[in-house]
Amino acid sequence: MISRIDLRGDALPEGGALRDLLPRAEFDVEAALEKVRPICEDVRHRGTAALIDYARRFDGVEIERVRVPVEALHSALDELDPAVRAALEESIRRARIVHREQRRTDTTTKVVPGGTVTERWVPVERVGLYVPGGRSVYPSSVVMNVVPAQEAGVESLAVTSPPQADFGGLPHPTILATCALLGVDEVYAAGGAQAIAMFAYGTDECRPANLVTGPGNIYVAAAKRLLKGRIGIDSEAGPTEIAILADDTADPVHVAADLISQAEHDPMAAAVLVTDSVELAEKTEKELEPQIAATKHVEDRIVPALSGRQSAIVLVDGLDEGLKVVDAYGAEHLEIQTADATAVAARVRNAGAVFVGPYAPVSLGDYCAGSNHVLPTGGCACHSSGLSVQSFLRGIHVVDYSRDALAEVAHHVVTLAEAEDLPAHGAALKARFDWKVPQSK
């Protein structure tokens, strides 16, 4: 079912050459751009009317308004299963503990007597948070988007999720209930590229946002790319992925279960095992069959995901080579199931999140570790981070110099301005000293 890639024997190539040997899902955002462009332009010009039309066309629902009534949020919370509510409350509590610690403080640096630079951290004013609603319902994504935004101090939060035919054109009631639990009362029934356009351009129901965050399908990713610049984005999230770096100490039952858990998201989900143990590889392959037979979503998600080109067991000569492979892969989720897993995890450079040892599966991070599960995909972990409080903050430098402090450095400023052939820059300094630039002693 799952293919093998054997990288043993020869020295591993470097950089892009190694990445090209590793499995990855096909996710052509560029090709989707031309499909989402007219949709976004339509929303720009027709606003709510366009969103209502797309709800009919793409979601098969008739709606009269896009904004969800506040009463529907409270009703969904009242009807929420008590066990689900308790689990969500614990997820929220743990996420707040972690994200509250991420809040940055302003820092003032004294450069010279009378001259300081202060870095202020200011929250984005308004944020649009996208929550998927396709094959599965993701209340956990509400938590992962809303909590860091709230802890950052964002004043205005709006959540959007696709309308559902089974629920009268509203988003899934568990999504609505989670919004109510978090105190978010601005929620919209819109999905896909049209939802991103709603946040970018605004409508008569929804004010434009400064930033949009949250995972979605390829059309959401394409709309983010198209509208980036008009609106800030967190990332262009692609298909979800797990990589597991394991040696002969790993339990194949755990490894197989974790590969399957990621594969059940989507037929394009990636599941990759990197190991120097042929025995573990063989036992994991054998373990996959009975575990898959005992679960749901087999034919429509799990089997296509595990048998697709994006999933594989990668054999390496040793742990050092395994680390090179997982760093080249840059997984959204990386599990370390090796001897001395803590020390091995400390050597990882590229991963959205790292899960250490047999008792930190990705599923824990999805819901209740306290970490954030909105993470970079498609190898972007080599340059990007997951969602955090910092995602919703902007650093602003505040420069405060006295006359004497400016006078002390003015001749250097004038010299550099003239070196760059920008004499007016130097003149701006000279004007403050009657065109006589003091020279430092």
C-alpha positions in Angstrom: 0.0 0.0 0.0 2.7 2.5 1.0 5.7 2.8 -1.2 9.4 2.7 -0.2 12.2 5.0 -1.0 15.7 3.5 -0.3 18.3 6.2 0.3 20.9 3.8 1.9 24.3 3.1 0.6 25.4 6.4 -1.0 26.0 9.8 0.5 22.8 11.9 0.6 22.6 14.8 -1.8 22.3 18.3 -0.4 19.6 20.9 -0.5 17.1 20.8 -3.3 18.5 17.6 -4.8 17.6 15.8 -1.6 14.1 17.4 -1.4 13.4 16.2 -4.9 13.9 12.6 -3.8 11.3 12.9 -1.1 7.5 12.3 -1.5 5.2 15.4 -1.7 1.6 16.0 -2.8 0.9 17.8 -6.0 -0.6 21.2 -5.0 -0.5 23.7 -7.8 -1.6 27.0 -6.3 -0.5 28.8 -9.4 -2.9 26.9 -11.6 -5.8 27.6 -9.3 -5.2 31.4 -9.5 -7.1 31.9 -12.7 -10.1 30.0 -11.3 -10.3 32.2 -8.2 -9.5 35.5 -9.8 -13.0 36.1 -11.3 -14.6 34.9 -8.0 -12.6 37.4 -6.0 -13.4 40.2 -8.5 -17.1 39.3 -8.3 -17.1 39.6 -4.5 -15.2 42.9 -4.8 -17.9 44.4 -7.0 -21.1 42.7 -5.8 -20.3 41.9 -2.2 -23.0 40.0 -0.3 -25.0 39.2 -3.4 -22.0 37.4 -4.9 -21.5 35.4 -1.7 -25.1 34.3 -1.7 -24.8 33.2 -5.3 -21.6 31.2 -4.5 -23.3 29.6 -1.5 -26.0 28.3 -3.9 -23.5 27.3 -6.6 -20.7 25.7 -4.5 -22.4 24.7 -1.3 -25.9 23.9 -2.5 -27.6 26.1 0.0 -30.0 29.0 -0.2 -29.2 31.8 2.2 -30.6 35.3 2.6 -27.7 36.8 4.6 -24.1 35.8 5.1 -23.6 36.9 8.7 -24.7 34.3 11.2 -27.3 35.6 13.7 -26.0 35.8 17.3 -28.9 33.8 18.5 -27.7 30.9 16.3 -24.4 30.9 18.1 -26.0 30.8 21.6 -28.4 28.1 20.5 -25.6 26.0 19.2 -23.7 26.3 22.5 -26.8 25.4 24.5 -27.3 22.3 22.4 -23.6 21.2 22.4 -22.8 17.8 23.8 -21.5 18.3 27.3 -18.6 16.1 26.8 -17.6 18.0 23.6 -18.0 21.3 25.5 -15.8 20.0 28.3 -13.1 18.9 25.8 -13.2 22.2 24.0 -13.0 24.2 27.2 -9.9 22.2 28.2 -8.4 22.7 24.7 -9.0 26.5 25.1 -7.5 26.6 28.6 -4.3 24.9 27.5 -4.0 27.0 24.4 -4.3 30.2 26.5 -1.6 29.0 28.9 0.9 28.6 26.0 -0.1 31.5 23.9 -0.3 34.0 26.8 3.4 33.3 27.4 4.2 34.3 23.8 3.1 38.0 24.2 6.1 40.2 23.6 7.0 43.2 25.7 8.2 46.6 24.4 11.9 47.1 24.5 13.7 50.4 24.7 17.4 50.5 23.7 19.6 53.5 24.7 21.8 53.9 21.6 23.7 57.0 22.8 22.9 59.6 25.5 19.7 61.3 24.4 19.0 58.7 21.6 16.8 55.7 22.0 15.0 53.2 19.8 11.9 51.5 21.2 10.4 48.4 19.6 6.6 48.5 20.3 4.5 45.4 19.6 1.1 46.5 18.3 -1.7 44.0 17.5 -3.3 44.0 14.1 -6.6 45.9 14.3 -8.9 43.5 12.6 -8.5 39.8 11.6 -10.5 37.4 9.5 -10.2 33.8 10.6 -11.0 31.0 8.2 -12.2 27.6 9.5 -12.5 24.8 6.9 -15.8 22.9 6.6 -15.4 20.3 3.9 -15.0 16.6 4.7 -14.7 17.2 8.4 -15.8 19.7 11.0 -12.9 21.5 12.7 -13.9 23.3 16.0 -10.2 22.9 17.0 -9.3 25.2 14.2 -11.5 27.9 15.7 -9.6 27.5 18.9 -6.2 27.6 17.2 -7.0 30.8 15.3 -9.0 32.7 17.9 -6.9 32.1 21.0 -3.6 33.6 19.8 -5.4 36.5 18.2 -7.2 37.3 21.5 -4.0 36.9 23.5 -2.3 39.3 21.1 -4.9 41.9 21.9 -6.6 42.0 18.5 -9.7 44.2 18.9 -11.9 42.9 16.1 -12.2 39.2 15.2 -14.4 37.7 12.6 -14.7 34.0 11.8 -16.0 32.5 8.6 -16.8 28.9 7.7 -18.6 27.3 4.7 -22.4 27.1 4.9 -23.8 23.6 5.3 -26.8 22.2 3.6 -27.5 20.0 6.6 -27.8 22.9 8.9 -30.0 25.4 7.0 -27.1 27.2 5.3 -25.3 27.9 8.6 -21.8 26.6 9.4 -21.6 23.4 11.4 -23.2 24.0 14.8 -20.0 22.8 16.6 -18.2 25.6 14.9 -20.8 28.1 16.0 -20.8 26.7 19.6 -17.0 27.0 19.7 -17.2 30.7 18.6 -19.7 31.3 21.3 -17.4 29.6 23.9 -14.6 32.0 22.9 -16.8 35.1 22.9 -16.7 35.6 19.2 -20.1 36.9 17.9 -19.1 38.0 14.4 -19.4 34.8 12.3 -20.1 34.4 8.6 -21.4 31.5 6.4 -18.9 31.8 3.6 -16.2 29.4 2.3 -13.5 29.1 -0.3 -11.9 31.9 -2.3 -15.1 34.0 -1.9 -14.6 34.1 1.9 -11.0 35.4 1.6 -12.3 38.0 -0.9 -14.9 39.1 1.6 -12.3 39.8 4.2 -10.0 41.5 1.7 -12.6 43.9 0.1 -15.4 44.0 2.7 -19.1 43.8 2.0 -22.2 45.6 3.4 -22.2 43.0 6.2 -18.5 42.5 6.8 -15.8 45.2 7.2 -12.5 44.6 5.5 -9.8 42.9 7.6 -6.1 43.6 7.9 -5.0 40.0 8.1 -6.6 36.6 7.3 -5.4 33.3 8.9 -6.4 29.7 8.9 -6.1 26.6 6.7 -8.2 25.7 3.7 -8.3 24.0 0.4 -6.3 24.9 -2.7 -8.8 27.6 -3.7 -8.4 29.3 -0.3 -4.6 29.1 -0.7 -4.9 30.6 -4.2 -7.1 33.4 -3.0 -4.6 34.2 -0.3 -1.8 34.4 -2.8 -3.9 36.5 -5.2 -4.9 39.0 -2.5 -1.7 39.1 -0.5 -0.7 42.7 -0.3 -4.2 44.0 -0.1 -4.6 41.8 3.0 -2.0 40.1 5.1 -1.9 36.3 5.3 -0.4 33.7 7.6 0.5 31.1 4.9 -0.7 29.3 1.9 -1.6 26.0 3.6 -1.4 22.9 1.5 -2.3 19.3 2.3 -1.6 18.2 5.8 1.4 16.0 6.4 3.2 13.9 9.1 6.8 12.7 9.1 8.0 10.2 11.7 11.7 9.8 12.4 12.0 6.4 14.1 14.6 3.7 15.0 14.3 0.1 16.1 13.1 1.3 19.6 9.8 2.6 18.1 6.6 0.6 18.5 5.2 -0.2 15.0 1.7 -0.1 16.4 2.2 3.5 17.4 3.9 4.4 14.1 1.2 2.8 12.0 -1.6 4.5 14.0 0.0 7.9 13.7 0.5 7.5 9.9 -3.2 6.6 9.6 -4.4 9.4 11.8 -2.9 11.9 9.4 -4.1 10.1 6.3 -7.7 10.3 7.4 -7.8 14.1 6.9 -7.7 14.0 3.1 -6.8 11.8 0.2 -3.9 14.2 -0.5 -2.6 14.0 3.1 1.0 12.9 3.3 2.3 10.3 5.7 6.1 9.6 5.7 8.2 7.3 7.9 11.9 7.9 7.9 13.9 5.0 9.6 17.1 3.2 9.6 15.4 0.0 10.7 14.2 -2.4 7.9 12.5 -4.5 10.6 10.5 -1.5 11.8 9.5 -0.7 8.3 8.3 -4.2 7.6 6.4 -4.4 10.9 4.8 -1.0 10.3 3.6 -2.1 6.8 2.0 -5.2 8.3 0.4 -3.2 11.1 -1.2 -0.8 8.7 -3.6 -3.3 7.2 -5.5 -4.4 10.4 -5.6 -0.9 11.8 -7.0 0.5 8.5 -9.6 -2.2 8.4 -10.8 -1.2 11.9 -11.4 2.5 11.2 -13.5 4.9 9.1 -12.8 6.9 5.9 -10.8 4.0 4.4 -11.6 4.2 0.7 -12.2 7.9 0.3 -9.3 9.2 2.3 -6.9 6.8 4.0 -6.1 4.4 1.2 -5.6 7.1 -1.4 -3.4 9.1 1.0 -1.2 6.2 2.0 -0.9 4.8 -1.5 -0.4 8.2 -3.2 2.9 9.7 -4.3 3.0 11.9 -1.2 3.4 9.1 1.2 6.3 6.6 1.7 8.6 4.8 4.0 12.1 6.2 3.5 15.0 4.0 4.5 18.3 5.6 5.6 21.6 4.4 6.9 21.5 6.0 10.3 20.0 8.6 12.6 22.3 11.4 11.2 21.0 10.7 7.7 17.5 10.5 9.0 17.8 14.0 10.4 19.1 15.3 7.1 16.1 13.8 5.4 13.5 15.2 7.8 15.2 18.6 7.7 15.0 18.5 3.9 11.4 17.5 4.0 10.4 20.2 6.5 7.3 18.5 7.8 4.2 20.2 9.1 4.2 17.7 12.0 7.4 15.7 12.9 7.3 12.9 15.4 10.6 11.7 16.9 10.3 8.1 18.0 13.9 7.1 18.7 16.1 6.3 21.7 16.9 9.6 23.5 14.1 11.3 21.5 14.6 14.6 23.5 18.2 15.0 22.3 17.3 14.0 18.8 14.4 16.5 18.7 16.8 19.3 19.8 18.8 18.7 16.6 15.8 19.3 14.2 16.0 22.5 12.3 13.0 22.4 10.0 9.5 21.4 11.2 6.2 23.1 11.9 6.0 21.3 15.2 8.0 18.5 16.8 6.4 15.8 18.9 8.9 14.0 21.2 8.7 10.4 22.2 5.9 7.8 22.2 3.5 9.8 24.3 3.3 13.0 22.2 1.4 12.0 19.1 0.3 14.6 16.6 -3.3 14.0 17.7 -2.4 15.6 21.0 -1.1 18.7 19.3 -4.3 18.8 17.2 -6.4 19.3 20.2 -5.0 19.5 23.7 -1.2 19.9 23.9 -1.6 23.7 24.2 0.5 24.2 21.0 -1.0 25.5 17.8 -1.9 23.2 14.9 -2.0 25.8 12.2 1.4 25.0 10.8 3.5 25.5 7.6 3.1 22.8 5.0 4.8 21.8 1.7 8.3 22.2 3.1 7.7 25.8 4.1 8.8 25.0 7.6 12.3 25.8 6.4 11.4 29.5 6.4 8.0 29.9 8.1 6.5 29.4 11.5 3.1 28.1 12.7 0.4 30.4 13.9 1.2 32.2 17.2 0.6 35.4 19.1 3.4 36.9 17.0 1.4 36.3 13.9 -1.1 39.0 15.1 1.5 41.5 16.2 3.5 44.2 14.3 6.8 45.5 15.5 7.1 49.3 15.3 10.3 51.1 15.9 10.0 54.4 17.8 13.0 56.6 17.3 13.6 59.4 19.9 16.7 61.5 19.6 17.6 64.8 21.3 19.3 67.7 19.5 22.6 66.9 20.9 22.3 63.2 20.0 21.4 64.1 16.4 24.2 66.6 16.2 26.7 64.0 17.3 25.9 61.7 14.3 24.7 64.2 11.7 27.9 64.3 9.7 27.7 60.6 9.2 24.1 60.8 8.0 25.1 63.5 5.5 28.1 61.5 4.3 26.0 58.4 3.7 23.2 60.4 2.0 25.7 61.9 -0.4 27.3 58.5 -1.0 23.9 57.3 -2.1 23.3 60.4 -4.3 20.4 61.5 -2.1 21.4 65.1 -1.2 18.0 66.0 0.1 18.4 63.4 2.8 21.5 65.3 4.0 19.8 68.6 3.6 17.1 67.4 6.1 19.9 67.2 8.7 21.5 70.5 7.7 18.2 72.3 8.1 18.2 71.5 11.8 21.6 73.1 12.4 21.4 76.3 10.2 23.0 74.3 7.4 26.1 73.8 9.5 26.6 70.2 10.4 28.6 69.8 13.6 31.6 67.6 13.4 32.3 65.1 16.1 35.4 65.6 18.2 
